[in-house]
């Protein structure tokens, strides 16, 4: 049932973005695609140590009007953490990876503040590696629906915008790469 709700939401959001583009085209004489309204950004992050995290999730969007933008992108997230005993010896290492697609829609009620909805559909896989001779445990691959909702600010900086956003996955699947807590993201749109 969750899968059908997520698919329905994707279709509704896509329909709204097409509708918004059509409305914008009717407001301008000549209409058409304006490449100056394209923007590029996404999430890029990494950390290393006992906990390793890599996120490469580029996005492309289009500013349909001063009040609405939408776009999409791809996701690749890899995380692992090593558990050690009191002597510092490795006990086991959990590794998880996600690859998928996302679309997003932003509504700007005032010029620099926005609300965003971002459904994603990610494929997840992973394993646990033991260092005491036990056989490794492989996590069965599965598709994981995600629905991020959030709000943020788009602050002009140079030729683009600095994006600061608070987000939350409302589906909260146990295998979500985002967990069950609110989280901050920072980025830059070119």
N, C-alpha and C positions, 0 to 999 in steps of 0.2 A: 504493500500500500504506500509506503514511503517513496518507493521508486516512481510510482505513477504521479504522486503529488509533485515530486521534483521535476519530472518530465513536463507536466502541465505548466509548472511555473516557468521553465525554460521557454516554452512556446508562447506564453503570455508576454514575457519580457521581450522576446524577439519581436512579437507583433507590435508592442508599444514603441519599440525603437524604429520600426519601419513606419508606423503611423506618425511619429514625431518628425522623421525625415521628410515625409510627404507634406506635413503642415509647414515646415520651414521652407520647403521648396515653393509652396504656394505664396508665402509672404514676400519672396524676392522675385523681382522680374528676371526671367531667364532661368531661375532655379539651378539645378545641377549640383554636381559634386564640387566642393571647394577644398582643395588639398591643404590650404592654410588652416583649416579647422581640425586637421588630424593631430593627434598627440600620441606620444610613445612613452612608456614607463613600465611599471610593474614592481615586483619584489625581487630583490637580489640580496642575499645575506649568507653569512657563514660564520661558524665558530668551531674551534678545534680544542681537543683535550680529552678528558674522560667522557665528555659529552660533545659529540660532533654534530653539527647541523649545517646543511647546505640547502639553499632555496634559490632556484633560478626560475622565475615565473614572469616572462615578458608579456606585456599587453600593448594593444593598439586601440585607440578610441577616436571618436568623432564628436565634436561639439556641435550638436544640432541647433541649439539656440543658447541664449545666455542662461536659460533655466535647466537645460537637459543635455546630458552627454551619455554615450553608451559605447561599448566595445567588447573585446574579448581577448583571450590569450591562452597560453599553455602553461602548465604547471609541472615542475619537477622538484620534489622535496625528498631529501635523504637525511635520516637522523640515526644516530647510534649512541649508545652509552655503555660504558664498561663498569661493572660492579666488582669491587675489590674487597678482600678480607682485611682484618685489622693490621696485617703485616704488609699490606700493599700488593699482595699477589692477586692476579686476575682470577675471578671466579667464573664470570660469564659476560658475554657481550650481546646486547639486543640491537638489531639493525632493522630499520623499516624504510621503505621507499614508496613514493607516490608519483604517478604521472597522470596527467589529465588535461581537461579543457575547462575554461571558465568564460562566462559572459558577465558583464556588469552594466548597471544603469545608475547614473547619478542625477539627483535633482538638487538644484541650487536655489533655495528659497530667497537667499540674499547672495550677492556676488561671490563672497569668499568662503561661505559655509555650505556644506552639502551633506545629503544623506545618500547612502549607497547600498545597493542590493547586489550580491554577487553569488549566483549559483555556480557550483562546480561539480564535476563528475570525475573522480579520480580512481585509478586502479592502484591497489595497495598490495605490497608483498614484503616479506621479511623473514628473519630467522634469528634464533638464539644459538650462539656458539658457546659451548662449555669448555673450560680449560682443565677440567679434572678427569678427562677421559670419557665422560658421558657422550652419547651421540648428539649431534646438533639437532635442533627442532626447527623445521621449516614451517613458516606461516603460510597457509593456503592463500593464494591470490584472491582478491575480491574487489568488486566495484564499491566505492564509498561515496554516497551523495553528501554534499556540503551546501549549506545555504548561509552565507555570511551576510549579516546586516551590520551597518555601522554609520557613523557620522564623522565628519572631519572638516579640516580647513585646507584650502588651496591658496597658498600665499605666493604672490608674484616674486620671482627670484631670477634675475637675469632674463634669458629668453624663454623661460618656462615657469613652472610653479612647483614649490615645495609642498608636498602632500603629507599631512599628519592625520591619522585616522585611528579611531577606536572601533574594533570589530568584535563580533560574536557569532559563532556557528549555532544557529537555532535548531538545526536537526540534531546535533550532538551525538552522532553515531560513535560507538565505542572505538572505531578505528580511524576517526577523523584526525588529520594531521594537525589540527588546531586545538585539540583538547576540548575541555568543557569550561574554559574560563575566557573572560574578555581579554583581548590583547591589543597592543599598539603596533601600528606599522608607520613607517616613515619612508618617503620616496620622493622622486622627482619626475615630473612629466616634461618632456621636451616638446 
